[in-house]
Amino acid sequence: MYTKTITPETTSVTIELPADFVGKNIKVTAVVERRKKPRRVQSLEEIRERYSKFRKADLSQFKFDRDEANDFD
């Protein structure tokens, strides 16, 4: 298998293949690669702005009783 990434400057492209491809049937496929760079957070303020849209729940009075949660009687 032979892979080469190119950036064409015109609609006509000429490629050079390895010598062992001569005389064999080959298949050429053109695919546009979409590279998405990971979005980096600019600041803590951006994080606050993004997550401020979600409802907040006050869990300060929340108590969890493991024995009560596991009591299936």
FENRA-V851543 format. One record per residue. RES is the residue in one letter. SS is DSSP state (@ for helix, = for strand, . for the rest). OMEGA is omega in whole degrees, -180 to 180 (NA if undefined). D_LAST is the distance of its C-alpha to the last C-alpha in Angstrom with 1 decimal. Layout:
{{RES,SS,OMEGA,D_LAST} {RES,SS,OMEGA,D_LAST}}
//
This chain:
{{M,.,-178,64.0} {Y,.,-180,65.9} {T,.,177,64.3} {K,.,178,66.1} {T,.,180,65.1} {I,.,173,68.0} {T,.,-176,68.6} {P,.,177,71.3} {E,.,176,73.9} {T,.,180,75.3} {T,.,179,74.2} {S,.,-177,76.1} {V,.,175,74.7} {T,.,180,76.3} {I,.,175,74.3} {E,.,-178,75.6} {L,.,176,73.9} {P,.,-176,74.0} {A,@,-178,76.9} {D,@,175,74.8} {F,@,-176,73.7} {V,.,178,77.3} {G,.,-180,77.8} {K,.,175,74.1} {N,.,179,72.0} {I,.,180,69.9} {K,.,180,67.3} {V,.,180,67.3} {T,.,178,64.4} {A,.,-179,64.4} {V,.,176,61.1} {V,.,179,60.8} {E,.,177,58.6} {R,.,180,56.5} {R,.,177,55.6} {K,.,177,53.2} {K,.,178,53.3} {P,.,-178,50.1} {R,.,179,50.1} {R,.,179,50.3} {V,.,-178,49.0} {Q,.,-176,52.1} {S,.,176,50.6} {L,@,179,47.6} {E,@,178,48.8} {E,@,177,48.4} {I,@,179,44.8} {R,@,-179,44.1} {E,@,-178,45.9} {R,@,-174,44.0} {Y,@,178,40.5} {S,.,-180,41.4} {K,.,-177,41.0} {F,.,178,37.2} {R,.,179,35.0} {K,.,178,33.7} {A,.,179,30.4} {D,.,-178,30.4} {L,.,-177,27.6} {S,.,180,29.0} {Q,.,-178,26.4} {F,.,178,23.4} {K,.,-178,20.9} {F,.,178,18.2} {D,.,-177,15.4} {R,@,-180,14.4} {D,@,178,11.6} {E,@,-179,10.1} {A,@,-177,10.9} {N,.,-180,9.2} {D,.,-177,5.8} {F,.,-178,3.8} {D,.,NA,0.0}}
//
